Amino acid sequence: MSDMIELEKKLGVEFKNLNLLTEAITHRSYLNEHPDFKLDHNERLEFLGDAVLELVVTEHLYKNYPNPEGELTNWRASLVNGDALAEVGNGLGIEEFIMMSRGEAKDKNSKARQYILANAMEALIGAIYLESGLSAARKFIIKNIVSRLADILENKLYIDPKSRFQEKAQEKMGVTPSYKVISSYGPDHAKIFKVGVYLDKEIIATGEGSSKQEAQIKAAQAALEIKNWQ
């Protein structure tokens, strides 16, 4: 109970239905180890929260910015993608409350762990919506997620890392980056690719992902940081 009170403080929302809040932080893997657990996992709440989040962010952008649809779409994507939600969740300290299997709990700082955190954020938004309505959900989203927009616009973070790195490389060095798969590992259905990004023949950074495209994006992001071209 004390954990739930602490979580309520972090969210800034009081829950009469604490089962709803508990369900929002329950990962599917927890039920596998606790078959007598009386509540469901958080995937249905995540489904709802995803829709509420997209609506609130879209409405805010539409009402406050006269920009074309394409720009607003990119801005929205930069606010609601999994990495962004995980970053917000880390800032709020949500991860320590997530109920998951012992195996998942040991796998700290992994991509899968950040994915679980991002999904929990969506589930929490769904829970806030069901508990206190759209106004409360909007207040939470504006305060914790939309508030990041100014930094995103100032630093052009809505432009994907590959495009940003190419732009900077051409501007500063007159070179177009190239990408090469260095290695891959894992079974065919869950293969991980390691990709290097190069300027001329010099490797600048590497990135890993479940697709070549994702690995390229991670490599480009790392290269931006290494070159201090953020």
N, C-alpha and C positions, 0 to 999 in steps of 0.2 A: 504493500500500500504506500509506504514512504517513497518507493521508487516512482510510483505513478504521480504522486504529489510533486516530486522534483521535476518530472517530465512535463507536467502541467505548467510549472513555472517557466520552463524553458520555452514552451510553446506560447505562453501568455493566454491560455484558454483553460477554463475550468470545465471538467466533464462530470455531469451527473451520472452518466453511464460509463463507468470505468472499464467495463467489459469491451466497449467499443474502442477505447484507447489501447487496451491490452492487445486486442486483435490487430490493431494497426501496426504494432511492432512485432508481431509473431510471424517469423519466416516459416515457410513450408517444412523446412528440415527439422524444426523443433518438434513438430507433430510426429515425425518418424521415431523420435526417441521418447516421446511422451504420449503414447496412444490413449491415455486416460484424460488428456487435456480436454476441457469442456468447450473450448472456443475454436473457431476456424482460423486458418492462416489469413494473411493480409492481402491476398491477390485480388479479391473482389473489391475491397476498399481501394486498392491501387488503381483498378480499372475506373472507379468513380472519380478518384482524386485527380487522375490524369486529365479527365474531361473538364473538371472544375478549374484546374490550373490553366489549361489552354484557353478556356473561356475568359477567365479573369485577365490574363495577360493580353489576349487579343483585344478585349474591350478597352483595356487601359491604353494600349498602343493606338487603337483606332480613334479614341476620344482626344488623345493628347498630342498626336503627331500627324501632320498632313502628308507624310511621305508616301511614295507609291507602294503598292502591295508587295512587290518583290523585296524592298528594303525592310518593310515591317515583318515579313516572313522570316528573313534572316535574323532580325533582332529577336523575334520570338524564339526561334530555334536556339539562339545563344543563351537564352534565359531558362529554357525548360529541358534542355538535353540532360542526359544522365550524369555527365561529369559536373555540370553546373549544380544539379540538385544534390549530388554527393558533397560538393564543396559547401553548400549551404548547410547540409546535415552535419558535416564535420564542425562547422562554425558554431552550430547550436549545441553540439555535444550529444547528438541523438544516438550515435552508434552504440554507446555503452548500454543503452536501454533495449536494444534489439534482442529478441529471444530467438536463438538459432541452435542448431546442433553443435555438439562439441567440435566436430570436424570443421564446420564453417567458422566457429569462434576462433580456432587456432590459426586459420588462414588469414592473418592480418595483412593489411595493405595490398591485397591482391585486387585485380580487376573485378573478380567475382564479388568480393566484399564491398567494393564501391557500388557495384550494381545493386546489391541487396540494400545498401543505405539509400540509394536514389529511389528505389521502389518503396521503401519505408516512408520516405518523405511524401511521395504521392499518396500512400495509404493514410498518412496522418492528415493530409489535406482533405481526403475523403471523409475521415472521421470528424474533423472539425466542421465540415459542411453538414453532416448528418446531425451532429450534436447541437450546433449553434446557428446553422443557416449560412446562406451565401455571403451575407455581410461580414460575418466573422471570418469566413474563409478568405474573402477578398482582403480584409485587413491584414491577415497573416501573410498572404502572398505578396501584397504590396510592400510590407515592411521587410520581409526576409528575402524575397526573390526579385521583384521588380526594382527594388532599391539598388540593385547591381547594374542597372542599365547605364547610368552615367559613366561608370568606369569602362563598360563594354564599348560605348560609343567613342569615348575619348581615346581609347587604345585600339580602336577598330578590331575588337575581338570577335565581332560578328563575321568578319572575313575569315574563312577557314585557314588553318595554319599553312597548308601547302601554297595557297594563293599569296599569303602574306610573305612567306619565305622567298617565293619566286620574285615578288615585287621588290623586296629589299635587296636580294642578290643582284638583280638587274640594275637597280638604282646605284648600289654601292660598288659593285665589282664588274658590272657588264656581263654577268654569267648567268645562264639558266640552269637551275639545279637539275640533277638527274637522280633516279632512284634505282636501287638494285636489291633483289632478294639475296640476303647473305646465307640464311639457313631457315629451315622449318622443322618442327617437331610435333609429336602428338599423333593420335589416330586420325584417320581420314575425316571422320565426322566432327573432329574438334581440333583441327590443326592450327598451330600458332606459327605465324611468319615473323621473321626478323629481317627488317629492311634497313639499308643504309642510304643516307642522302649525301650526295657528292656535289662539290663545286669544282669543276674541271675533274681532276682525278683524285682530289683530296676528299676523304670521307670526313664529314662534319659531325654527324650524329647517327644514332640508330634508334629504331622504334620497333615494338612488337605489337601484334594484333591478331585477331581471329580471321582477318582478311588482309590481302596485300594493301588494299586501300586504307584500312584502319592503321596498319603498320606505317605506311607512308605519312599519314597525318601525325602520328606520334613522333616519327623521326623529324618531321618538319618543325613540330612544336619544340622538341629538344634542341634543334639547330638554332631556332630563334633565341632560345635562352642562352645557349653557348656563345652565340655571336652578340648577345645583348642587343638584339634587334626587335625587342618586344614593342 
